[in-house]
Amino acid sequence: MCHTPTTECRIGRRHLLLGLGATALSACTSRIDASALTTVTAADDPLSGFRFFADDGPDEWLKHLHPPQSSWSATGPKVLALSGGGEDGAFGAGALVGWSARGDRPDFDLVTGISTGALIAPFAFMGQDYDDVLTQVFTQTDANDIMRLRPFQAVFSNALFDTTPLAELIAEFTPPAFIQAVARRHATGKNLLVVTSELDSARASVWDMGAIAQAGQYDLFRGVMRASAALPGLFPPVSLSFASRGKTYSETHIDGGVHMQFLAVPSFAFTMPDQELEGGHIYVIINNTLNPAPEPVGRSALSISQQALTTTGRASALLQVNATQLFAREKGLRFSVTSIDPNAGVRYDPSDRFSSTYMNALYRHGRDRAQKGSLWTKSCEERAVPLGI
């Protein structure tokens, strides 16, 4: 099925035009001969034109971020950061669709996505013309469209589920025409970034999806989306394999949420004093409940471990929200955040992952709040959530 069309935080003015030269890259997630693989090193990284690392300094970041644009409004660039959250991504999808319907959704200069946010981000980046895709993906699919259980191989394999259906779903909604449209928007000065976690180096990779699209690397584009959503243990890691200068390189990537819940501000920016950002607005959509109501937890090993991981993710998101809010306040940026209302009445059953009923309810919750104007509960002039410190 082909879907035809019907921010960036200002952190510097250095700009480097990215080019491929004679390097040809390809990416896939199929098995290849391990003996033919070459490990990527910092000194010889054929993907340096497409990605950098979250802990890099400003020089590497600014190679991939477009310089300030004359097309920005007087209030500065608009940034949208989409968090992880598994099936809770239906909330973010609904929020974007409802925001469009309300009529005041911005034209974002920078969009970032992690995990389920990485599945939303390309369509959010392309704007309101792709709201129907978000609606279809998060309301007309269920677990069978995303994963297959490995009941007998799970103990000896790298994950409980096979995500071949997810790969097929991503390919269906990101045909060449769509990726080419991403490339054209990137060429106008907009940025789309997706985060994955590289398993062997234990570093967070930040992928410049617009540059990947401009290079025509369709498999790599889709592979990064799938890798960012590869929940450890639940979904298998994704092997991003690519050829360059006669060598085949491979890296293993998993869910970007291992390192962070969302990406709104580069880590180095927090330590740069007296940095003027000249306005702008950061919007963060948390596909989770930051302050959940207490619920009984089963005493099985699976229930306890799942609750512990969920708590860790929420705590990480809360800390990031607070840090981003304080950064925005100090730099004169506007800041808005939203998350799932714990009183929404949407019940989650951990034994029924990616339930269509659950995702539809969350989608409606996000859409209705956005349409009513109650999506953004706080702004930069107020405390986003209790600081907890």
N, C-alpha and C positions, 0 to 999 in steps of 0.2 A: 504494500500500500504506500503510495507516494503522497505526502502532504505538501501542497504548494502554498506559499504564503499568500491569501485572498486578495561602581560605579567605580566609578573609580575614585579612590581617595587621593587627593592631590599631594604627592609626597616628593615631587621634584620635577626638574625640567630636562633632564638628560634623556635622550632618545636614541635608540640604536635600531636601525632597520635590520630586520631579520631576513636572512637569505639561506637557501639550501645549497647554492653552488652546484657542484657535481655530485653531491651526496644523495643517494637514493635510499629512502627508508620505507620499511613496510612493517606492519605489526599484525600479530595474530594471537589467538589464545589456544591454538592446537598444540599437540605434543610434537617436539622436535628432538633430534639426536643431541643428547646432552654433551657428547664428546666434541660436537662442533661449535659449542657455545663459547663466547668470550665474555668475561666479566667486565662490566663497565667500571671505569675508574674516573676520578675527577679530572685527571690529565687527558683522558681520551674518551669523552662522552659525546657520542654522535647525536644525542638528544638534547644537547645544551641549547639548541635553538628552539626547543619545544617546552622545556621545563627547567625549573630551578628548585631549590630546596627552601622550605619554610624558615630555616634558621640562617639563611644567607643574609649578607649585609645589603645595604641600599644599592650598591653597584649592580648586583645580579638582578635585584627586583626591577630596577629602572631599565634594564635591557628589555624587559617584557611589558612594562606598563607604558601606555601611550602618554605623551606629554600633555599638558593642559590644552584644552580645545577651545577655540573661539566660539564653538556652538554651545558651550556650557551656559547655563543661565547665570544671572547675576548672583544667585545664591550658591553657586558652586556645584560640583559634581554630585550625582546621586549614586549611592552604593547599596546593593542588595546582597545580603549574606544569608544563605539557606543552610540550615543545620542538618545533621543526621537525625535518624529516628525510625528507620525501618518503615513499617506500614503507616506510621504516624505522619509520613510525608503527605498523606492525603489532606491533612490540615493545611499545609503550606500551599498545595495545589488549589484547594478551595479558596484560600485567602487571596491568592493572586487573581483568580477568576472573579471573585466578588469585588475586589479592588477595581478591576477593570469596569465592572458593571456600575460601580459608584461614579466612575468618571474622573477620578483624580489620581490614577496610578501613574507614576513618573516614567519617563524614558530613561532607563538606567545607563550610567556610564561604565559601571563595573558590576558584574554579577559573579558571585562565587558560590560553589556548592560542594558539600561533603556528604558522602554516603547517599541516603535517599535524596538529599539536597542536590547531589550531582546528577540525579536523574531528572530533576526539575529544572536545574539551572540553564541548560541550553535553550529550553522553550521560554523560560522567563526572560532570558537574554534577547530572544528574537521578538518579544513583545506580545501584545494582546491578540494578534492574529493566530497565535498558537494556543490560546486558551482551550480550544476544543480538544487539542491533543492531551493537555493536562487532565481535562475532564475524563477523556476516554481511558487514559492509562490508570487513573486512580479510582474510577468508579465502575469500569466495565471489565476489570481483570480481578483475578483472585490468585490463590496460592498456586494453582495448576499452571497459570501463565507465567510464573516466576521461578518455580523450583520443583524438583522431583525428589522424593525421599529415597535415601539409600539404606533400606532397612537391614540388609545383610552385609553390605560392604562398609557401613559407617565406621565400625570399630577399626578397620584397617585403612581407611581412606583419609583424605585431608579435610573432609567436611561431612556433615550430616546430610546435606542436600546437594543435588546437582543443579546448577543454574543455567544449563543450556537453554531452557525456556526464556530466561531473562535476557540472555544474549540475543535470542531471536526477536524478542520484543523490542530491544534497543535498536536492532538493525531495521525492524519494520518502521519505526518512527523516526529514524535518522537516515533516510535514503540519501544518495549523493546530492540531490537537489537541495535538501535541507542543509547539509554540511556546507555546500557552496554558498547558501544564503548566510550562514554564520561567518564564512570567510569575507563576504562583502560587507557585512556589518562591522567586522573587525577592522576592515580597511578604512572605515569612517572614523576610527579613533576610539572604539568601544573595546572593553576587555571582558573576557570570560575565562575564569580560572576554576579548576577542579583539583581537589587535594586527594592523594592516595598515600598509603603508608608502604614504603619499600621494606620487604620482610627482612632481607639479609643485612642491610645497613641500618635498619631501625630509624630511618629518617623520613620525614614527611616531604613528598614530592608535590610541587605546585605546577600543574600543567597549564600551559598557555593554549587553550583550546582553539582560539582564533588562529594562531600561527599553525597549529596542526591542520585546521580546516583549509587554510590558504595553501598548504603544501599538498593538499589532496590525499592526506593520510587517513582514509576513512576507517580502516580497521583499527588504527591506533586511537582515533577519536572515540570509537565505540568501546574499545578495550579499556580505556581509561575510565569511562562511565561505569562499566561493569566492575572494574577493580575497586573503585571508590566505594561501591555498595557491597563489597564482599565481606559480609559480617564474619569475623573469625570464628571458626568452629562450625558455624551454621552453613556458610557458603564457602566454596573452595577459593583459595587464592587464584589470582589471574596472572598468567605468564605473559608479559608484554615482550614479544620477540621482534627483533628488527635487524635489517641488514644494512651495512654501511662499509664501503671501501673493501668489499670482498669478505667481510667477516659478519658472522651472525651473533648478535648480542641478545641477552635475555635477562630480564629482571622479574622478580615475583612481587606482586603488589596485593595489598588487602585494603580493607575499609580505612578511609582517611580519618574516621572518627576515633581511631586508636590514638591519634596525636592531638586532635582538637575537635570540638563540636561544630565550630563554624570559623570562617576566616573573614574578618572585617578590617583588621589593622595588621600590617606586617609587624613581626615581633621586634625588629630593630627600632621601629618608630616610637615605641614606648620609652626608649632610653635616649632619644635625641632631644636635647633641651632647646627651648626657644624656637621651635619649628612652626612657622606660620603656614596654615593650610588653606587660608583664604575662603573659609566657609565650606558648605557642603552638607549633605544629610546622609547618615548611615541608617539603613533599615535592616533589622535582624529578625528573621522568622525562625523561631525555635520549634521544631517538629517534635515536641515533647511537652510534658507538664513540669514546670520548674518547681512548683510547690504543691505536690500531690496530697490528696487526702489520705490518711492512714488506711491501709487495707490489710487483712490477714494474709500471711504468707505461709504456704505449705512448708512442711519440715523435711521434704525430700531434698537430696543433694542438688537436683536440677532446679527446683524452685528457689532454694537459697542462693545458688550461684547466679541465677538469672536476676533475682532481686538485687544482689550485690552489684552486678554489672550495670543494671539500670540506675541504681543509686550513684554509682561512680560517674556515669554519663551525665546525669542531671547536675551533680556537683560541679563537674567540669564546665558545663554550659553556664551555670550560675556564676562561677568565677570569671569566665570570659565575658559575660554580659556586664558584670560590674566593672571589670577592667576597661572594657570598650567604652562604657558610659563615662567613666572618669576621664579617659583619654579625650573623648569628644568634648566634654565640658571644658577641659583645660585648653583645647585647641580651637574652641569656638565653633565646633560642628554641632549640628542638630543630630539627635539620636532618638530612634524609635525602636521598640522591641515588642514582639508578641509571642505568645505561647498558648498551648492548649489550656483552656479554662478547666481546672479540676472539678468544677461544679457543672460541667456541661452535660453530665449524665450519660456519657459514652463509656460503656464498660468494655474493658479489654480482657480477652481470654488468652493467656499465654499458650494454651494448648491448641489454639486455632490461629496460627500465624497467617498474616495477609488475608484475613477474612474479608470478603467483599462487603458484608453487612457492616463490619466495623469501619472499613475505609470509607464507605459511603456516608456513614454518620459523621465521621471526622471531616470529610470534605464539606458537608453541609454546614458543620459548625464553623469552619473557617470562612466559607463563602458568606454565610449569613452575617457573621460579625463584621466582615469587611463592608458588605453592602449597607449595614446600619451605621457604619462609622465608629464602631467600638472595637476595632481590631487592635489599634495601637493604644495600649492602656497608659503608657507613660511617654514623656519626651525628655530631652536633655536637661530641661529645667527642673525635672523631678527625679526622684530615685526610681530607677527602673524596677528593682526588686530589692528586698531587704539585703543589706550588704553582707551580713553574716560574718563580719570580721571585727 
